[in-house]
Amino acid sequence: MAYANLKEFIARLEAAGELVRVKTPVSPRLEITEVADRLVKNSGKAILFENTGTGFPVLINALASDKRICMALGMDHPDEAAGRINDLLTRVTTPAKGLFDKLKLLPTLGEMASWMPKVRRGRGECQQVVMEKPDLSLLPVLTCWPHDGGPFVTFPLVHTRDPHTGIRNLGMYRMQVLSADTTGMHWHLHKTGARHYNDFKAKGERMPVVVALGGDPAYTYAATAPLPDNVDEYMLAGFLRRKKVELVKCLTCDLEVPADADFVIEGYVDPSEELVWEGPFGDHTGYYSLADYYPRFHVTCITHRRDAIYPATIVGIPPMEDAWIGMITERIFLAPLRLTMLPELVDMAMPVEGVFHNIVVVSIRKGFAGHAPRVMSALWGAGQMMFNKILVVVDHDVPVHDYEAVAAAVAAQSVLPHDLHLSRGPMDALDHASRRFAYGSKLGIDATRKWDGEEPAGLQQPLLVKPFVQFSEVEPQVVAVRPAVGLPLLFVAFRRESRGDVAACFSRLLQSGVIGGSGWVVFVEELADLSDIPYLVWRVANNVDPVRDLVMLPGFPSLAALDATRKHPSRDDFNRDWPNIVTMNPETIELVDRRWEEYGLGSFLESPSLKFLNQLYPGGAEAEVETTI
């Protein structure tokens, strides 16, 4: 269904018991983040902070549940949109055998035309109030985490246009507020916004940019969707809301925005200007993305609705609100992948611990020997799947969202080293573990049943793990060990001291017989909490570059190790800075503890940051480099 505006969506949330209002004054600097983090990690409600010290309330966690994101996109179930897309693609790709079949396509073409955005005359509701002088400090822009470089706009709908084709792009790129009328524009090198910027730079022209906030929540989702360059995100929004998006012309630049948006920030980026230092920022990986140079966005005009509500989100250690956005993307884009590239694809899962793309599990209807590696290659070449780091392929009858079943399939069907497939390629700009910026490696695991011509399964032995005391006798750098129950997987908390010591330790453990059989040994830092497997998986997925960190030793073909410890310049030929984990500072935690009853949010919820405070590295957003090795 279509919402007339963000306020109508809020009313629906409240009527469904999915929203809580906080009337007491709350600061956009750190405090809102700490409150929101406690609720999102405890299946809490959406929050409307009505008193932010500005003239505008803040809405947060609005999409952070299965129910709420389905409400936002007019669905009863997350798979509903995928079913509609599957039906549509089937209709338009089925060959028409005659005139009658062609005529039957006319309603489908009419339906598709009804999703195309329309530019209407006059001003929109988003332009009811025009600021006399644009001033970003009047908006309740959040400073999310203690080491952030400043306040960041976190839910911006960034509009740009290809200077050659005129095709619009809608993206979501964080924006650090630098002054009353300037921000950073954090578009990564792989994003369409960055390509448009480079095209304007080549032409020697100033680039118009406009940012919208709010409106129908379908716009916010569409801005995050991994669409091809030539597909208008507002067409996807029209498809989801079953109603075309009405746009209006901006006042100071030649771009259009949704008429029902809450805020519109118009401006430009001048490619001839020097880049600006932007960041750090507590990012969706759960680690800080460190400061770097990005374009400067100049604000020429700010307009808003009379009853404008400022939408925001926070990211950090999962799960956060973006986990539900990722879940919907996983479901929606399964059908196009299946129908246009991989008809053998049955299902896909993107575990929240993998922060979207670090870990992906797919099931296939296998048809020949080598089918799983073929699927790996195809997916690593498909759009944003190029950022995937660990890809597991299982058979069609393995439920990909049942991670114990997936792990069991890996244990039963993967023969080391034959079923491990390594590749190199582009990585997400936020990946901090790759040896080079935005370029690293990938690991594919074939966990399908083996066909003739493939290495047969059934050669593995149970993973042998001796008592911890024997580990400490062989290797004093081993601080703790934890086997995963029922799986051939062992986590080892390890105190690194020198170059190559993980591989050397693994060798000594194997040679001594402390570890044996078949399976995986994963080395993590001594400060890691081995009692929480999901968070160990999150840590491992962030901290490995598979080609560099996979360790297999001669004479022990059925055992593999992964080095998921922090990498150091002096130990690892690693010449990049290492970021810190994103946590709240003790002062803000204590403030929210003290004020909890004032917020009216029900039973007290403990800060999620507490379990990570003792896992932080010395330093701020950037971990200090050890000088003695």
KEKE-926282 format. One record per residue (C-alpha): residue in three letters; x, z, y. Coordinates in steps of 0.05 Angstrom, whole numbers, padded with zeros to 5 digits, always signed. Example, Ala and Ser with C-alpha at 12.3 -4.5 7.8 and 13.67 -1.06 7.14 Angstrom:
BEGIN
Ala+00246+00156-00090
Ser+00273+00143-00021
END
This chain:
BEGIN
Met+00000+00000+00000
Ala+00021-00010+00072
Tyr+00028+00048+00120
Ala+00010+00037+00193
Asn+00069+00080+00214
Leu+00114+00137+00191
Lys+00064+00188+00216
Glu+00011+00161+00168
Phe+00061+00168+00110
Ile+00074+00240+00130
Ala+00000+00254+00131
Arg-00006+00226+00060
Leu+00052+00269+00037
Glu+00021+00331+00067
Ala-00047+00317+00036
Ala-00013+00310-00031
Gly+00023+00377-00023
Glu+00090+00341-00018
Leu+00110+00363+00052
Val+00127+00428+00086
Arg+00132+00439+00161
Val+00186+00482+00191
Lys+00164+00506+00260
Thr+00221+00553+00276
Pro+00279+00523+00317
Val+00331+00492+00272
Ser+00396+00459+00294
Pro+00413+00386+00275
Arg+00485+00409+00270
Leu+00496+00431+00198
Glu+00435+00476+00192
Ile+00385+00421+00175
Thr+00433+00394+00122
Glu+00441+00462+00089
Val+00366+00474+00086
Ala+00352+00403+00060
Asp+00408+00407+00008
Arg+00377+00470-00022
Leu+00309+00437-00029
Val+00332+00369-00055
Lys+00373+00401-00111
Asn+00314+00446-00131
Ser+00259+00393-00134
Gly+00234+00415-00067
Lys+00186+00381-00018
Ala+00197+00335+00040
Ile+00212+00374+00104
Leu+00188+00361+00175
Phe+00230+00402+00223
Glu+00185+00405+00284
Asn+00232+00442+00332
Thr+00301+00410+00334
Gly+00321+00427+00406
Thr+00302+00355+00426
Gly+00235+00324+00440
Phe+00232+00296+00369
Pro+00219+00325+00300
Val+00262+00307+00240
Leu+00235+00283+00173
Ile+00282+00291+00113
Asn+00278+00289+00037
Ala+00217+00244+00044
Leu+00237+00200-00015
Ala+00269+00253-00058
Ser+00223+00255-00119
Asp+00192+00205-00167
Lys+00124+00219-00137
Arg+00145+00212-00064
Ile+00185+00148-00071
Cys+00127+00117-00109
Met+00080+00140-00054
Ala+00127+00109-00003
Leu+00126+00042-00038
Gly+00053+00041-00058
Met+00065+00050-00132
Asp+00038+00095-00186
His+00100+00090-00230
Pro+00173+00069-00216
Asp+00166+00009-00264
Glu+00105-00019-00228
Ala+00143-00063-00179
Ala+00188-00088-00235
Gly+00125-00109-00273
Arg+00099-00146-00212
Ile+00166-00182-00202
Asn+00169-00200-00276
Asp+00099-00229-00273
Leu+00115-00268-00209
Leu+00181-00297-00235
Thr+00148-00316-00300
Arg+00094-00354-00263
Val+00140-00392-00217
Thr+00193-00408-00269
Thr+00145-00432-00324
Pro+00147-00509-00325
Ala+00082-00541-00300
Lys+00059-00590-00354
Gly+00007-00625-00312
Leu-00034-00626-00249
Phe-00078-00568-00272
Asp-00018-00524-00284
Lys+00010-00542-00215
Leu-00057-00525-00182
Lys-00055-00457-00216
Leu+00009-00442-00178
Leu-00026-00449-00110
Pro-00052-00377-00109
Thr+00018-00352-00127
Leu+00048-00392-00070
Gly-00005-00366-00023
Glu+00010-00295-00046
Met+00084-00305-00032
Ala+00069-00333+00037
Ser+00030-00270+00053
Trp+00094-00229+00047
Met+00133-00268+00099
Pro+00145-00228+00163
Lys+00109-00250+00225
Val+00132-00244+00298
Arg+00074-00224+00342
Arg+00068-00231+00418
Gly+00076-00174+00466
Arg+00106-00106+00456
Gly+00099-00062+00395
Glu+00085+00011+00387
Cys+00160+00020+00379
Gln+00166+00000+00453
Gln+00114+00047+00482
Val+00169+00088+00516
Val+00231+00056+00546
Met+00288+00104+00563
Glu+00307+00096+00635
Lys+00380+00101+00614
Pro+00397+00097+00539
Asp+00423+00164+00516
Leu+00435+00178+00442
Ser+00445+00252+00456
Leu+00369+00258+00467
Leu+00357+00242+00393
Pro+00365+00295+00339
Val+00423+00259+00305
Leu+00450+00302+00248
Thr+00520+00328+00241
Cys+00515+00334+00166
Trp+00579+00367+00139
Pro+00634+00411+00169
His+00689+00359+00169
Asp+00646+00300+00193
Gly+00676+00263+00252
Gly+00612+00277+00292
Pro+00537+00265+00290
Phe+00516+00206+00246
Val+00453+00164+00245
Thr+00440+00163+00169
Phe+00376+00122+00160
Pro+00389+00063+00207
Leu+00356-00005+00195
Val+00412-00049+00222
His+00390-00120+00241
Thr+00440-00177+00248
Arg+00434-00252+00245
Asp+00479-00305+00215
Pro+00505-00345+00275
His+00506-00410+00235
Thr+00440-00408+00196
Gly+00399-00360+00239
Ile+00380-00320+00176
Arg+00366-00247+00190
Asn+00398-00191+00150
Leu+00373-00120+00146
Gly+00425-00069+00122
Met+00438+00005+00124
Tyr+00505+00025+00152
Arg+00520+00094+00178
Met+00532+00101+00253
Gln+00575+00155+00283
Val+00553+00173+00354
Leu+00615+00167+00398
Ser+00582+00174+00466
Ala+00514+00170+00499
Asp+00513+00095+00491
Thr+00564+00077+00436
Thr+00570+00087+00361
Gly+00614+00064+00305
Met+00585+00010+00259
His+00608+00025+00188
Trp+00597-00040+00152
His+00643-00049+00092
Leu+00682-00113+00080
His+00634-00134+00024
Lys+00570-00126+00065
Thr+00530-00180+00099
Gly+00536-00146+00166
Ala+00612-00150+00162
Arg+00608-00224+00144
His+00564-00237+00205
Tyr+00614-00198+00248
Asn+00671-00241+00223
Asp+00631-00304+00236
Phe+00617-00283+00308
Lys+00690-00265+00315
Ala+00711-00335+00292
Lys+00663-00365+00343
Gly+00689-00320+00398
Glu+00619-00294+00414
Arg+00588-00226+00425
Met+00544-00205+00366
Pro+00473-00179+00380
Val+00454-00119+00337
Val+00391-00078+00337
Val+00376-00014+00298
Ala+00307+00010+00280
Leu+00288+00078+00254
Gly+00224+00097+00218
Gly+00161+00057+00210
Asp+00133+00042+00141
Pro+00182+00074+00090
Ala+00183+00007+00053
Tyr+00229-00018+00109
Thr+00279+00037+00095
Tyr+00281+00020+00021
Ala+00287-00055+00035
Ala+00348-00043+00079
Thr+00384-00013+00019
Ala+00364-00066-00032
Pro+00419-00110-00061
Leu+00387-00176-00043
Pro+00422-00244-00038
Asp+00442-00266+00032
Asn+00386-00317+00038
Val+00329-00270+00020
Asp+00297-00234+00079
Glu+00292-00160+00067
Tyr+00226-00159+00104
Met+00198-00206+00051
Leu+00215-00154-00001
Ala+00182-00101+00043
Gly+00120-00146+00049
Phe+00119-00154-00027
Leu+00123-00079-00039
Arg+00070-00060+00013
Arg+00027-00121-00004
Lys+00023-00138+00070
Lys+00069-00178+00116
Val+00113-00140+00165
Glu+00095-00151+00238
Leu+00156-00158+00282
Val+00164-00158+00358
Lys+00219-00185+00402
Cys+00271-00136+00428
Leu+00276-00125+00503
Thr+00351-00138+00513
Cys+00374-00180+00454
Asp+00348-00239+00414
Leu+00328-00202+00351
Glu+00262-00176+00324
Val+00243-00107+00296
Pro+00181-00078+00262
Ala+00127-00065+00313
Asp+00111+00003+00281
Ala+00182+00031+00281
Asp+00192+00099+00312
Phe+00257+00084+00349
Val+00293+00020+00368
Ile+00366+00021+00390
Glu+00386-00047+00419
Gly+00456-00069+00433
Tyr+00516-00111+00413
Val+00583-00111+00380
Asp+00640-00147+00415
Pro+00688-00174+00362
Ser+00742-00183+00415
Glu+00746-00108+00426
Glu+00794-00064+00390
Leu+00764-00027+00331
Val+00746+00046+00339
Trp+00768+00106+00296
Glu+00706+00126+00256
Gly+00695+00183+00206
Pro+00707+00224+00165
Phe+00638+00229+00134
Gly+00611+00270+00075
Asp+00590+00211+00032
His+00544+00195-00027
Thr+00602+00199-00075
Gly+00604+00274-00063
Tyr+00672+00266-00030
Tyr+00688+00252+00042
Ser+00700+00180+00061
Leu+00761+00185+00106
Ala+00768+00160+00177
Asp+00785+00087+00189
Tyr+00777+00033+00241
Tyr+00708-00001+00249
Pro+00672-00040+00303
Arg+00642-00006+00364
Phe+00567-00015+00376
His+00545-00014+00449
Val+00474+00009+00464
Thr+00437-00030+00517
Cys+00367-00002+00509
Ile+00330+00053+00470
Thr+00254+00050+00460
His+00208+00093+00418
Arg+00136+00109+00401
Arg+00102+00164+00442
Asp+00096+00206+00379
Ala+00163+00185+00349
Ile+00191+00221+00288
Tyr+00265+00216+00272
Pro+00278+00200+00199
Ala+00343+00225+00168
Thr+00376+00233+00102
Ile+00437+00270+00077
Val+00485+00248+00023
Gly+00537+00288-00016
Ile+00546+00317-00086
Pro+00488+00289-00127
Pro+00431+00294-00135
Met+00411+00276-00064
Glu+00354+00234-00036
Asp+00392+00170-00049
Ala+00387+00184-00124
Trp+00314+00164-00122
Ile+00329+00103-00080
Gly+00380+00083-00133
Met+00329+00095-00188
Ile+00279+00048-00157
Thr+00333-00005-00147
Glu+00351+00002-00221
Arg+00279-00011-00241
Ile+00262-00065-00190
Phe+00323-00109-00202
Leu+00321-00105-00278
Ala+00270-00162-00281
Pro+00309-00212-00238
Leu+00372-00197-00278
Arg+00336-00209-00343
Leu+00300-00272-00321
Thr+00355-00307-00282
Met+00420-00285-00317
Leu+00413-00243-00379
Pro+00349-00253-00420
Glu+00380-00209-00474
Leu+00380-00149-00426
Val+00329-00097-00449
Asp+00340-00038-00402
Met+00388-00008-00352
Ala+00406+00062-00329
Met+00449+00084-00271
Pro+00461+00158-00282
Val+00459+00200-00219
Glu+00526+00229-00238
Gly+00555+00159-00230
Val+00532+00155-00157
Phe+00498+00087-00166
His+00552+00042-00193
Asn+00609+00083-00223
Ile+00572+00089-00290
Val+00520+00040-00316
Val+00488+00037-00385
Val+00452-00025-00410
Ser+00417-00041-00475
Ile+00416-00112-00502
Arg+00383-00151-00558
Lys+00447-00172-00591
Gly+00450-00243-00618
Phe+00523-00257-00638
Ala+00592-00228-00646
Gly+00623-00214-00578
His+00556-00209-00544
Ala+00570-00142-00510
Pro+00635-00165-00476
Arg+00598-00227-00452
Val+00545-00182-00419
Met+00600-00140-00387
Ser+00633-00202-00356
Ala+00565-00227-00330
Leu+00546-00161-00299
Trp+00613-00150-00266
Gly+00602-00217-00232
Ala+00531-00201-00209
Gly+00524-00179-00136
Gln+00538-00105-00125
Met+00549-00095-00199
Met+00620-00118-00182
Phe+00632-00046-00159
Asn+00616-00017-00228
Lys+00673+00024-00258
Ile+00648+00044-00328
Leu+00598+00001-00365
Val+00569+00021-00432
Val+00531-00031-00474
Val+00485-00006-00530
Asp+00434-00038-00576
His+00362-00052-00557
Asp+00335+00008-00595
Val+00378+00059-00559
Pro+00340+00092-00500
Val+00388+00084-00443
His+00360+00142-00402
Asp+00371+00190-00461
Tyr+00444+00204-00448
Glu+00454+00243-00512
Ala+00429+00182-00551
Val+00476+00138-00512
Ala+00535+00185-00525
Ala+00516+00186-00599
Ala+00516+00110-00600
Val+00585+00109-00568
Ala+00609+00159-00620
Ala+00579+00121-00679
Gln+00592+00048-00659
Ser+00654+00045-00615
Val+00719+00034-00653
Leu+00780+00050-00612
Pro+00816+00011-00584
His+00778-00052-00604
Asp+00713-00036-00568
Leu+00746-00019-00502
His+00748-00077-00452
Leu+00788-00071-00388
Ser+00782-00114-00326
Arg+00805-00114-00254
Gly+00765-00134-00192
Pro+00734-00111-00127
Met+00713-00038-00120
Asp+00669-00003-00070
Ala+00704+00013-00005
Leu+00686+00086-00017
Asp+00722+00090-00083
His+00781+00136-00071
Ala+00814+00133-00139
Ser+00831+00059-00143
Arg+00905+00045-00133
Arg+00890-00003-00076
Phe+00835+00000-00025
Ala+00772-00036-00050
Tyr+00809-00064-00111
Gly+00813-00030-00178
Ser+00795-00033-00251
Lys+00736-00028-00297
Leu+00724-00003-00368
Gly+00671-00032-00414
Ile+00652+00005-00477
Asp+00618-00036-00533
Ala+00573+00014-00568
Thr+00532-00038-00605
Arg+00527-00045-00680
Lys+00581-00092-00705
Trp+00570-00162-00731
Asp+00613-00205-00776
Gly+00676-00222-00738
Glu+00676-00157-00699
Glu+00715-00094-00716
Pro+00671-00055-00765
Ala+00646+00013-00746
Gly+00651+00073-00792
Leu+00726+00082-00788
Gln+00723+00144-00744
Gln+00735+00215-00766
Pro+00703+00276-00732
Leu+00741+00300-00671
Leu+00787+00357-00691
Val+00797+00412-00638
Lys+00838+00474-00655
Pro+00826+00541-00620
Phe+00848+00546-00547
Val+00904+00594-00564
Gln+00939+00538-00601
Phe+00932+00492-00541
Ser+00966+00543-00496
Glu+01022+00551-00547
Val+01036+00477-00548
Glu+01023+00463-00474
Pro+01021+00520-00422
Gln+00994+00472-00369
Val+00928+00471-00407
Val+00884+00522-00371
Ala+00819+00515-00412
Val+00785+00468-00462
Arg+00712+00453-00475
Pro+00686+00408-00531
Ala+00620+00373-00517
Val+00571+00398-00569
Gly+00557+00347-00623
Leu+00599+00293-00592
Pro+00671+00269-00601
Leu+00690+00290-00531
Leu+00737+00344-00506
Phe+00747+00365-00434
Val+00815+00395-00417
Ala+00828+00433-00352
Phe+00900+00417-00336
Arg+00950+00441-00284
Arg+00991+00380-00264
Glu+01063+00390-00246
Ser+01100+00324-00251
Arg+01095+00249-00259
Gly+01068+00228-00327
Asp+01053+00299-00350
Val+00981+00282-00373
Ala+01006+00229-00421
Ala+01062+00274-00444
Cys+01015+00332-00456
Phe+00967+00287-00494
Ser+01025+00264-00538
Arg+01047+00335-00553
Leu+00976+00356-00570
Leu+00969+00298-00618
Gln+01037+00307-00650
Ser+01025+00381-00661
Gly+00957+00369-00694
Val+00919+00411-00643
Ile+00875+00350-00632
Gly+00859+00299-00686
Gly+00806+00253-00714
Ser+00770+00204-00669
Gly+00744+00211-00599
Trp+00759+00222-00526
Val+00800+00274-00489
Val+00786+00278-00415
Phe+00836+00314-00370
Val+00809+00345-00306
Glu+00840+00390-00254
Glu+00849+00464-00269
Leu+00799+00482-00215
Ala+00742+00442-00249
Asp+00684+00481-00279
Leu+00682+00462-00353
Ser+00615+00497-00363
Asp+00576+00442-00328
Ile+00579+00375-00365
Pro+00539+00333-00314
Tyr+00585+00354-00257
Leu+00646+00340-00301
Val+00619+00270-00312
Trp+00610+00263-00236
Arg+00681+00285-00224
Val+00710+00239-00278
Ala+00671+00178-00254
Asn+00698+00188-00183
Asn+00770+00203-00200
Val+00791+00150-00251
Asp+00818+00079-00245
Pro+00811+00059-00318
Val+00871+00013-00326
Arg+00917+00066-00296
Asp+00884+00127-00325
Leu+00867+00107-00397
Val+00919+00135-00444
Met+00927+00111-00516
Leu+00988+00126-00558
Pro+01020+00089-00617
Gly+01002+00119-00684
Phe+00936+00149-00658
Pro+00890+00088-00650
Ser+00825+00126-00655
Leu+00839+00176-00599
Ala+00838+00160-00524
Ala+00851+00202-00463
Leu+00827+00194-00392
Asp+00866+00224-00334
Ala+00813+00246-00285
Thr+00858+00292-00245
Arg+00874+00283-00172
Lys+00926+00230-00159
His+00989+00243-00117
Pro+01037+00196-00082
Ser+01098+00228-00115
Arg+01067+00232-00185
Asp+01026+00169-00192
Asp+01052+00112-00149
Phe+00989+00126-00109
Asn+00997+00113-00035
Arg+00928+00132-00010
Asp+00899+00195+00019
Trp+00856+00237-00027
Pro+00790+00264+00000
Asn+00759+00332-00007
Ile+00694+00350-00041
Val+00634+00355+00006
Thr+00610+00426+00015
Met+00579+00468+00070
Asn+00621+00519+00106
Pro+00610+00594+00093
Glu+00585+00607+00164
Thr+00527+00558+00158
Ile+00510+00583+00088
Glu+00506+00654+00114
Leu+00464+00631+00173
Val+00413+00597+00129
Asp+00413+00656+00080
Arg+00396+00702+00139
Arg+00342+00657+00167
Trp+00309+00635+00102
Glu+00245+00674+00111
Glu+00237+00645+00182
Tyr+00234+00574+00154
Gly+00173+00589+00111
Leu+00200+00551+00052
Gly+00180+00600-00003
Ser+00226+00634-00052
Phe+00299+00640-00032
Leu+00343+00584-00056
Glu+00418+00594-00062
Ser+00466+00545-00029
Pro+00488+00489-00077
Ser+00556+00490-00043
Leu+00573+00559-00070
Lys+00594+00533-00138
Phe+00643+00485-00107
Leu+00677+00527-00053
Asn+00731+00550-00101
Gln+00743+00478-00122
Leu+00763+00453-00054
Tyr+00833+00428-00040
Pro+00874+00457+00018
Gly+00859+00417+00081
Gly+00797+00389+00113
Ala+00763+00323+00097
Glu+00830+00298+00073
Ala+00865+00340+00020
Glu+00935+00363+00039
Val+00992+00328+00004
Glu+01034+00375-00038
Thr+01106+00373-00014
Thr+01137+00406-00075
Ile+01127+00373-00142
END
